Amino acid sequence: MGRRYTKKSSLMIPLLLIILVVAAASTTVARSAWVGDYASNHGCGETAAAELCDPRDPAANRACDDACHYNGCRGGRCILLYRGHLDGGDGGGGGRRGIGRGCHCR
């Protein structure tokens, strides 16, 4: 004959699906939390200031990469900004202490 499922086993699959959906949604929100403030009107090869773009955070780097792709570039990555970086300088001023964070599009 057929299998008999108990209430416990029949609830496991929907519960597992709910947990997976919630986990996927929370990583998407964390991944793109700062993209709403991202300046999408700058070109490829340029850097936009983005304080939540942390070079050590893989999720922030993916969000930067996604935002740059959306802007028509080949991708991007989070970088530390140094004095003079955003105003056309060479970015090297006064030691190696970063003054901010940004998303650099390729």
KAPE-V209978 format. One record per residue. N is the residue number from 1. RES is the residue in one small letter. SS is DSSP state (~ for helix, > for strand, _ for the rest). NEAR is the number of other ideal C-beta (glycine too) atoms within 12 Angstrom. Layout:
n res ss near
N RES SS NEAR
N RES SS NEAR
//
This chain:
n res ss near
1 m _ 3
2 g _ 4
3 r _ 7
4 r _ 8
5 y _ 11
6 t _ 9
7 k ~ 10
8 k ~ 9
9 s ~ 13
10 s ~ 13
11 l ~ 13
12 m ~ 14
13 i ~ 13
14 p ~ 13
15 l ~ 15
16 l ~ 14
17 l ~ 13
18 i ~ 14
19 i ~ 14
20 l ~ 14
21 v ~ 14
22 v ~ 14
23 a ~ 14
24 a ~ 14
25 a ~ 14
26 s ~ 15
27 t ~ 17
28 t ~ 17
29 v ~ 16
30 a ~ 20
31 r ~ 24
32 s _ 25
33 a _ 24
34 w _ 30
35 v ~ 31
36 g ~ 13
37 d ~ 17
38 y _ 33
39 a _ 23
40 s _ 24
41 n _ 12
42 h _ 23
43 g _ 17
44 c _ 21
45 g _ 16
46 e _ 23
47 t > 35
48 a > 35
49 a > 27
50 a _ 38
51 e _ 20
52 l _ 28
53 c _ 42
54 d _ 26
55 p _ 23
56 r _ 14
57 d _ 20
58 p ~ 17
59 a ~ 25
60 a ~ 31
61 n ~ 27
62 r ~ 27
63 a ~ 34
64 c ~ 42
65 d ~ 28
66 d ~ 26
67 a ~ 38
68 c ~ 35
69 h ~ 22
70 y ~ 20
71 n _ 27
72 g _ 17
73 c _ 25
74 r _ 14
75 g _ 23
76 g > 37
77 r > 31
78 c > 37
79 i > 30
80 l > 25
81 l > 29
82 y _ 23
83 r _ 20
84 g _ 16
85 h _ 25
86 l _ 25
87 d _ 14
88 g _ 10
89 g _ 15
90 d _ 11
91 g _ 22
92 g _ 15
93 g _ 17
94 g _ 13
95 g _ 9
96 r _ 12
97 r _ 12
98 g _ 24
99 i _ 23
100 g > 25
101 r > 30
102 g > 35
103 c > 45
104 h > 34
105 c > 33
106 r _ 20
//
